[in-house]
Amino acid sequence: MPLLAIILLAVNLIFAPHNPYDEKDSAFECGFHSFLGQNRTQFSISFFIFALLFLLFDLEILLVYPYVVSAYANGVYGLTIMLVFFLALTLGFAFELGKNALKIESRQTYTLHSNYIKINKIVGKPAKV
């Protein structure tokens, strides 16, 4: 079996077209292209924190699922453990909200309200405040 894999890899290396260029060797940055050799654009750490928090709350489902499957067999003790677990999650979520961990700063220069007023002036409708 390993011999078949080696033969297929060799056939691929021999017959596959090879067209190397810089774009293939560079790292893929979610569709962002470097313009005139500039460095990467700044990436807000808020996105990383948001992803980590999402991962933690997503893992909560994995921890709750076994309880849901065996809820009848667990009894009052299992229910108490789950309520304590949900209380800890709720307190953690309240702490995140208090620390503004879920808030992502915007680089937008105009607010939606000012854009709404500008559009209404162009169209000719009176702006509602």
Secondary structure, 3 states (H helix, E strand, C coil): CHHHHHHHHHHHHHHCCCCCCHHHHCCCCCCCCCCCCCCCCCCCHHHHHHHHHHHHHHHHHHHHHHHHHCHHHHHHHHHHHHHHHHHHHHHHHHHHHHCCCCCCCCCCCCCHHHHHHHHHHHHCCCCCC
